[in-house]
Amino acid sequence: MFCEKAVELIREVHRMGDGQLPAFNEDGIRQVLEEMKALYEQNQSDVNEAKTEGKSELIPSIKFRHSCLLRNQRCIAAYLYDRLLRMRALRWEYGSVLPTTIRFHMCAEEMEWFNQYKKSLATYMRSIGGEDGLDITQDMKPPKSLYIEVRCLKDHGEFEIDDGTVILLKKNSQHFLPRWKCEQLIRQGVLEHIIS
């Protein structure tokens, strides 16, 4: 019936918890747009008929369909905006490289937006904080210590820290590393913070 598909899109996003991105519902968006096109065409024919033949009894149905058009438009905008906010939060949580499970749920336009956002954020971070820039995505919570003990959850290869030391990150190995160097790898699931 009227606006049901659009409301279902909103429910779909609402059911997902924070930090999750549901698969882009291209079919649902297409159905809502088709409904909007049908409502618009019906309104156009009724408006023309009401003007030419003076049928004022069509005006309430025209207003109702117009309200449905506006509601569908707001629902699609809310659906897309919620997804955009979730993608922006995922950039801060996972860094510039999203896991494939999350990328799989994004459409091509969303991937393009994410890449543009990633570039804009990188440009801004390079512009502040001196010659090397400042990574504002690090230390989302104030650190209690500068070094932390971590366990490697999967083979990652060589990892270089600021003093030039190269550490081999092998599965189940434990290391005492600077927090800011390994925080990104913790978010990506390569390392795990060992809390003693």
C-alpha positions as CSV (number, residue, x, y, z in Angstrom):
1,M,0.0,0.0,0.0
2,F,1.1,3.6,0.4
3,C,4.6,4.2,1.9
4,E,5.0,0.7,3.3
5,K,8.2,-0.1,1.4
6,A,9.7,3.2,2.5
7,V,8.9,2.6,6.1
8,E,10.3,-0.9,5.8
9,L,13.7,0.6,4.7
10,I,13.7,2.7,7.9
11,R,12.8,-0.4,10.0
12,E,15.6,-2.3,8.4
13,V,18.2,0.3,9.4
14,H,16.7,0.7,12.8
15,R,17.0,-3.1,13.5
16,M,20.8,-3.0,13.0
17,G,22.9,-2.1,16.0
18,D,25.4,0.7,16.0
19,G,28.6,-0.1,14.3
20,Q,26.9,-2.4,11.8
21,L,26.1,-1.6,8.2
22,P,23.2,-3.6,6.6
23,A,23.4,-4.6,3.0
24,F,22.3,-1.8,0.7
25,N,18.7,-2.5,-0.2
26,E,18.7,-1.6,-3.9
27,D,15.5,-3.5,-4.6
28,G,13.7,-1.7,-1.8
29,I,14.9,1.7,-3.0
30,R,13.8,0.8,-6.6
31,Q,10.4,-0.2,-5.4
32,V,9.9,3.0,-3.4
33,L,11.0,5.1,-6.5
34,E,8.6,3.1,-8.7
35,E,5.8,3.8,-6.2
36,M,6.7,7.5,-6.2
37,K,6.6,7.6,-10.0
38,A,3.2,5.9,-10.1
39,L,1.9,8.4,-7.5
40,Y,3.3,11.3,-9.4
41,E,1.8,10.2,-12.7
42,Q,-1.6,9.6,-11.1
43,N,-1.5,13.0,-9.4
44,Q,-0.6,14.7,-12.7
45,S,-3.5,13.1,-14.5
46,D,-5.9,14.0,-11.7
47,V,-4.6,17.6,-11.5
48,N,-5.2,18.0,-15.2
49,E,-8.6,16.5,-15.0
50,A,-9.5,18.7,-12.0
51,K,-8.3,21.8,-13.9
52,T,-10.0,21.1,-17.2
53,E,-13.3,19.5,-15.9
54,G,-13.5,21.4,-12.6
55,K,-13.7,18.2,-10.5
56,S,-13.0,19.5,-7.0
57,E,-13.7,16.0,-5.5
58,L,-10.2,14.9,-6.7
59,I,-8.4,17.4,-4.6
60,P,-8.3,15.3,-1.3
61,S,-6.9,12.3,-3.2
62,I,-4.3,14.6,-4.9
63,K,-3.3,16.0,-1.5
64,F,-3.1,12.5,0.0
65,R,-0.9,11.1,-2.8
66,H,1.3,14.3,-2.6
67,S,1.7,13.6,1.2
68,C,2.7,10.0,0.4
69,L,5.3,11.3,-2.2
70,L,6.8,13.6,0.5
71,R,6.8,10.8,3.1
72,N,8.6,8.4,0.7
73,Q,11.1,11.1,-0.1
74,R,11.8,11.7,3.6
75,C,12.1,8.0,4.3
76,I,14.6,7.5,1.4
77,A,16.6,10.5,2.6
78,A,16.6,9.2,6.2
79,Y,17.7,5.7,5.0
80,L,20.6,7.1,2.9
81,Y,21.7,9.6,5.6
82,D,21.7,6.9,8.3
83,R,23.9,4.7,6.1
84,L,26.2,7.7,5.5
85,L,26.6,8.3,9.2
86,R,27.3,4.7,9.8
87,M,30.0,4.7,7.1
88,R,31.6,7.8,8.6
89,A,31.7,6.1,12.0
90,L,33.2,3.0,10.4
91,R,36.0,5.1,9.0
92,W,36.9,6.3,12.5
93,E,36.5,2.8,14.0
94,Y,38.4,0.6,11.4
95,G,40.6,3.2,9.7
96,S,41.0,3.7,6.0
97,V,40.7,0.0,5.1
98,L,37.3,-1.5,5.8
99,P,36.9,-5.2,6.3
100,T,35.6,-7.0,3.2
101,T,32.4,-8.0,5.1
102,I,31.5,-4.3,5.5
103,R,32.6,-3.3,2.0
104,F,30.4,-6.1,0.6
105,H,27.3,-4.3,2.0
106,M,28.1,-1.0,0.3
107,C,27.0,0.0,-3.2
108,A,29.3,1.6,-5.7
109,E,28.2,5.1,-4.9
110,E,28.7,4.5,-1.2
111,M,32.2,3.2,-1.8
112,E,32.9,6.3,-3.8
113,W,31.6,8.5,-1.0
114,F,33.7,6.6,1.5
115,N,36.9,7.0,-0.5
116,Q,36.2,10.8,-0.9
117,Y,35.6,11.1,2.9
118,K,38.8,9.1,3.6
119,K,40.8,11.4,1.3
120,S,39.3,14.5,2.8
121,L,40.1,13.3,6.3
122,A,43.7,12.4,5.3
123,T,44.2,15.8,3.7
124,Y,42.9,17.5,6.9
125,M,45.1,15.4,9.2
126,R,48.2,16.2,7.0
127,S,47.4,20.0,7.2
128,I,47.5,20.0,11.1
129,G,50.2,19.0,13.5
130,G,53.4,20.0,11.9
131,E,55.4,18.3,9.1
132,D,54.1,14.8,9.6
133,G,50.5,15.8,10.3
134,L,48.4,14.6,13.2
135,D,46.4,11.4,13.2
136,I,43.2,12.4,14.9
137,T,41.7,8.9,14.6
138,Q,44.1,7.6,17.2
139,D,43.4,7.5,20.9
140,M,39.7,7.8,20.7
141,K,39.8,7.4,24.5
142,P,42.6,9.0,26.5
143,P,45.4,6.4,27.1
144,K,46.4,5.3,30.6
145,S,49.9,4.4,29.4
146,L,52.0,5.0,26.3
147,Y,52.9,1.3,25.9
148,I,50.6,-1.7,26.0
149,E,51.0,-5.4,25.8
150,V,49.4,-7.0,22.8
151,R,48.9,-10.5,21.4
152,C,49.0,-11.1,17.7
153,L,45.8,-12.9,16.5
154,K,47.0,-13.7,13.0
155,D,50.1,-13.6,11.0
156,H,50.7,-10.0,9.8
157,G,54.3,-9.9,8.8
158,E,56.9,-7.3,9.7
159,F,55.9,-4.2,11.7
160,E,58.2,-1.2,12.1
161,I,58.0,1.2,15.0
162,D,59.4,4.7,15.2
163,D,62.8,3.9,16.5
164,G,63.4,1.7,13.4
165,T,62.9,-1.6,15.2
166,V,61.2,-4.2,13.1
167,I,59.0,-6.7,14.8
168,L,57.6,-9.8,13.3
169,L,53.9,-10.2,14.1
170,K,53.2,-13.9,14.1
171,K,50.1,-15.6,15.4
172,N,50.0,-15.9,19.3
173,S,53.2,-13.8,19.8
174,Q,53.1,-11.2,22.5
175,H,54.7,-7.7,22.3
176,F,55.1,-4.5,24.3
177,L,54.5,-1.8,21.8
178,P,53.6,1.9,21.7
179,R,49.8,2.3,22.0
180,W,49.5,4.7,19.1
181,K,51.3,2.4,16.7
182,C,49.2,-0.6,17.4
183,E,45.8,0.9,18.0
184,Q,44.9,0.7,14.3
185,L,45.9,-3.0,14.2
186,I,43.8,-3.7,17.3
187,R,40.7,-2.2,15.5
188,Q,41.4,-4.3,12.4
189,G,41.5,-7.5,14.5
190,V,45.2,-8.2,13.9
191,L,46.3,-7.5,17.5
192,E,44.5,-7.9,20.8
193,H,45.2,-5.8,23.9
194,I,46.2,-8.0,26.8
195,I,44.7,-6.5,30.0
196,S,46.5,-7.8,33.0
